[in-house]
Amino acid sequence: MKKRIRILLLVLMFLLNSVFASAADYFLITGNSMNPVLKDGDVIQIVSEIYADGDMVVAQLKDDRKIVKRLMGDHLVSVGEGTSYPVSEVTILGAAAYVPMSLEELEMYGFSWDSVLAEGVTIVEISAGSSHSLALTSTGEVYAWGDGGFGQLGNGEWTNQMTPVKVADGDMGNTGVTAISAGGQHSLAIKDGVVYAWGYGGSGRLGNGEWINQITPVKVADGAMVNAGVTAISAGVHHSLALKGEVVYAWGSGESGRLGNSENMNQSTPVRVADGAMINEEVTAISTGVHHSLALKSGVVYAWGKGDDGQLGNGDTEDQNTPVKVADEDMMNTGVTAISAGSVHSLALKGGVVYAWGQGMDGRRGDGISNYHIQSTPVRVADGAMINEEVTAISAGGGHSLAIKGEGVYAWGFGMSGQLGNSSTSSEAIPVKVADGNMGNTKVIAISAGNVHSLALKNGEVYAWGYGMDGQLGNGSTSNQSTPVKAESNNAYLSGLSFSMGTLDPAFDKETTAYTSSVAYNVDSITVIPTVEHGLATVKINNSNVAGGQASDAINLNVGANIITVEVTAQDKTTTKTYTITVTRDPYCYLTVNPSTVSGNLNFSQQFTISINNDTVTGSVYKSDLSLGGVFSGLSISTVDNTSTTVTASVYGTLDKEGTGKIIINKDKLTTSAEALTAEVTVNLLTVTYNGNGNTGGMVPIDNKYPAGASVTVLGNTGNLTKTGYTFAGWSTQADGKGTGYNSSDIFTMGTANATLYAVWTAIPTGGGGGGGGTPTPTPAPAPSQVPGPSTTETETTVIVNGQKQIAGTETVTEENEQKIVELRADSNILNKIIDQVLKDSETDGSTTENIVEIPVAAKDAQQIKTILTGDIIKKMAQKDFSLAITTEKVDYFIPVKAIAIEEIASVLEVGTDSLKDIDIEVQINHLREDQVKELKEKAQAKSYEILFPPVEFKILAKTTSATGAKKETTITQFSSYAPRVMEIPAGVDPQKITTGVVYNPDGTFSHIPTTVFEKEGKWYAKLSSITNSIYTIIRNPVTVASVENHWSRKHVNDMASRLIIKNPETFTPNGAISRGEFAEYITKALGLYRTGASKAGKFTDVDITNELADAITIATEYGIITGYPDGSFRPEAQISRQEAMTMYAKAMDIVGLKEGDSNRIDNYIDKDQVADWAYQYVKKTISAGVFNGRTHTTIDPKGTFTYAEAATAIRNLLTKSHILGSHSQ
């Protein structure tokens, strides 16, 4: 049953993801593991092109290899010790996540994949003692297993352990350790150059000045060494060695001279080894046996200690208490690269060849002799199965020896306990190859021979064989093994469990597996932090990998009970333990209020009925239990009444502000909610609208808003309204002039409804007839007031063409009435020559630089900036594919000159194409007046948008004057491609709060503009990619769509709703089928084409101008995104088929400039023949781009429906893939 459910989940995941993610987004973990986050063979998937600090990402190296790493600042790092890569040296492909799928399942469902290398926590060093073993991880943690009777495991206990346990901190702190060594019954480690020891303390072998056993690490005393800067250690059976500054120090048993300090006394603190024949300096390696010691200096081997078995190799069998030189014999004692001291024999490696000396019992020397024969000088180890050359590592044990050749392990000597690993318990006098066992005898990188067991390191994992009675093999058994087995822990316990919100009930105990917790409604997600008892155990939370001690990704919580499973898998990958947490999220408690909208009034009085949802009030509610906020802050409460689920409150006072009024019930009166609840009331002020009433020129005045009862001062004709044949004669409350009349500065009291004042026009007499006759006496014109005239300055301006600067025009600054207007006029003759020269230079040097003419504006704080170029230079720039950049103090405007369509403009102005120099193209960047900014902000506030950048108007005019002086002009309102505008984010504005750029429509609404936010040289900018001209600004508008809280599309839908593309987020149904008209609205809004008031009658027979989708359908038609049916209809309410959506999508690709990819990709789909002929090329085009795929890996389903969530996600993918929509980046 579980398998069926898993397959069903995988199929569902496939159906959801395959529409939007290409098969190449899947990756199979190979190489070194990223344990404990990922394991070899795991599958990951790129889930987003947008990533943030701390995310796991897939990146491509310069050699095309792909890696999975964690993004931390400006580097990609491993969980463990792996290589760190600067972000600047890799290409990040996207944020990645674990996929619950195996390689077999990838193949089953037809996915293709790539390989990705992971690096993480692994075993990097091993050491075998007499009856215990040590391992060191890449994170510097020491683990131990086997005999613990003397404390040599260092875990705070005296007992044996059959699987690895972590060494306790003790004095050392078990992290950051760099070297380990296991001795007879004690252990050594180096951390930060300091030596620590634990285990049996007899003879002073721990070096801490005592002879007492220690079950946790203690610091070795300074003695003669001063315990710092140590680089190497070696633990023998009764004594210890350390290397510091290339000088050897020793401590422990001094019997037989093994400490080399010219004495035979025990030492409980380090002493310096005497010079003897060696001169104790420049030593590079050390090794301890049972009764003797070895050192390597300048490629020469020296020895000291007991010599009765010839183990010193100096040609005799006498003990030596200072270093003596090993004899040449077969080896020639020079150029040696490695040494290893066993119980009564020694090994050396020179030129890839192994040499041995000492006792020959059981064949431990490997020279073919298996009796007690003593060899007091080096002999060459026989070939046996190994061929004694090109050996890379050696290790001498109690009675056996190990070597690595060609990444395989060979052994010889005593084999009774299986320590040779060759599936036998016989001793061997020449090398035999270790069997594969569980290990596979290849790619082994390290070996260590204990007394009667052996260790090997492969792919970051430990394998063992030989004697196992004390647990030293680490495989959970006490049986001997004659082939390699894996040393792994079966500890699947947690040592801690916590989360970001709430507390566990009961308190955590590793043996307790079921817990509960409760959180308030406003906690919609939590992170869980599991801590494993064994550092190499792995954790999955709700089937997603989480590193021990690290927080999980946010886990979304539904209202009610939420089950969270924490599954711990021991290092052995078999033992598991599951902890379950049931987190109960309180229901959503909220208030609704009636009425929900009121108008401002100087004598406001209103009774509100507040309904309490999913909660109740406790007892009676008094005025003191309520508070007022928002624009209600200055009001008072007169009476209050309540039931358990309703509260009525009468509010009164002066309400003269527009916005949101708040009525708040204190939390101590509520039964369930953990915080106060707020009812929000929309407060509108009343408007006074001035109507031109048929005017032919000028602008109507724009007035403030007022509360009822306010005194309104009537404005004059401030906008210079005119009407041909009439004079302005004041205002009236009726269009026919028969209402109440007002003149400038008259005052009236605002009523309870909006007011409109109409201009009153008086006809100008035309002369003749008329009573009275005579000539009227003219009224003398008033004397002009003495107002200072405008101030004008003119300077030369610099034009930059493809980086080359040249003075090519003038910049005129006019200041009048505190207004600054800048006009830049390019000299066409000079600019023409510069362009010719630059293009000629580019042809000469083979440059492919993008062609751009930049005109920098030198003046600061200008309200209006005009840049003027003549039509002939515009045509030349268009022919050479130039862009025009107007760069100002805070705003830059980039125009692809082809998009201006100069010859079409000439036709409109009735100018011949040979007279384009008579056309002035005037590019304006206008900063709005304060009153205009105020109005725009009020419109935004009414929609809960926050304006983050002062609004700017972009305008392009084309003007000409005929030979007779007649003037003509036309406005360029839209382009054939995007014309970006870059705005510098004001200091103090957090760029993370920017949602999108918007255009301000004439009806007071706002529409989305594709926007990217980026940082350059310490400043943040927003780039708005628009295809039209109008007024633009930047807003903050975070929106959460409740219906997708636990839906796969949550991230994309919330983003599209925040950007004003999804217009009704509160009723959004992610799995509902989207209609043709709605998809047209989505795509025009997303592309930044949408404007209100664009609809035109008669385009389609079934789209009336009053249809709410008419604007989007008209615009989509104008840009060629959609067409109707042959019968003249559009069918806006019909569900859109996938092939229809893909056809619109393909045409949108042309607008954003997204190119086709693999044109043969459609051949992967078995139902491609079901695509209609009219749609085939478009479907092929969208599939080739890789951002709008089939419904499954092998099917397109061209006639199937398309959901709202799929539409939102597909369109968003188009914008991000085209790099005109994105999050904050550099």
DAGIUR-V529721 format. One record per helix or strand. SS is the DSSP state (H for helix, E for strand). FROM is the first residue (numbers start at 1). TO is the last residue. If there is no record, write none. Layout:
BEGIN
ss=SS from=FROM to=TO
ss=SS from=FROM to=TO
END
This chain:
BEGIN
ss=H from=2 to=17
ss=H from=23 to=25
ss=E from=26 to=30
ss=E from=34 to=34
ss=E from=38 to=38
ss=E from=43 to=48
ss=E from=56 to=60
ss=E from=66 to=72
ss=E from=75 to=77
ss=E from=85 to=86
ss=H from=87 to=89
ss=E from=91 to=99
ss=H from=103 to=108
ss=E from=114 to=118
ss=E from=123 to=128
ss=E from=132 to=137
ss=E from=142 to=146
ss=E from=161 to=166
ss=E from=177 to=182
ss=E from=186 to=191
ss=E from=194 to=199
ss=H from=202 to=204
ss=E from=214 to=219
ss=E from=230 to=235
ss=E from=239 to=244
ss=E from=247 to=252
ss=H from=255 to=257
ss=E from=267 to=272
ss=E from=283 to=288
ss=E from=292 to=297
ss=E from=300 to=305
ss=E from=320 to=325
ss=E from=336 to=341
ss=E from=345 to=350
ss=E from=353 to=359
ss=H from=361 to=363
ss=E from=374 to=380
ss=E from=391 to=396
ss=E from=400 to=405
ss=E from=408 to=413
ss=E from=428 to=433
ss=E from=444 to=449
ss=E from=453 to=458
ss=E from=461 to=466
ss=E from=481 to=486
ss=E from=494 to=499
ss=E from=505 to=505
ss=E from=514 to=519
ss=E from=525 to=526
ss=E from=528 to=532
ss=E from=538 to=541
ss=E from=544 to=546
ss=E from=551 to=551
ss=E from=555 to=556
ss=E from=560 to=569
ss=E from=576 to=585
ss=E from=590 to=594
ss=E from=597 to=599
ss=E from=601 to=613
ss=E from=617 to=617
ss=H from=623 to=625
ss=E from=626 to=630
ss=E from=636 to=642
ss=E from=646 to=655
ss=E from=659 to=665
ss=H from=667 to=669
ss=E from=670 to=670
ss=E from=677 to=684
ss=E from=686 to=691
ss=E from=697 to=697
ss=E from=702 to=706
ss=E from=708 to=708
ss=E from=711 to=713
ss=E from=722 to=723
ss=E from=726 to=732
ss=E from=741 to=742
ss=E from=747 to=749
ss=E from=755 to=763
ss=E from=791 to=801
ss=E from=804 to=816
ss=E from=819 to=826
ss=H from=828 to=845
ss=E from=852 to=856
ss=E from=864 to=870
ss=H from=871 to=879
ss=E from=883 to=887
ss=E from=891 to=896
ss=H from=897 to=900
ss=H from=902 to=909
ss=H from=913 to=918
ss=E from=919 to=927
ss=H from=930 to=942
ss=E from=946 to=947
ss=E from=952 to=961
ss=E from=967 to=972
ss=E from=974 to=984
ss=H from=991 to=993
ss=E from=996 to=1000
ss=E from=1006 to=1016
ss=E from=1019 to=1028
ss=E from=1031 to=1036
ss=H from=1042 to=1044
ss=H from=1050 to=1058
ss=H from=1065 to=1067
ss=E from=1073 to=1073
ss=E from=1075 to=1075
ss=H from=1076 to=1086
ss=H from=1110 to=1118
ss=E from=1135 to=1135
ss=E from=1137 to=1137
ss=H from=1138 to=1152
ss=H from=1161 to=1164
ss=H from=1168 to=1170
ss=H from=1173 to=1185
ss=E from=1201 to=1201
ss=E from=1203 to=1203
ss=H from=1204 to=1217
ss=E from=1225 to=1225
END
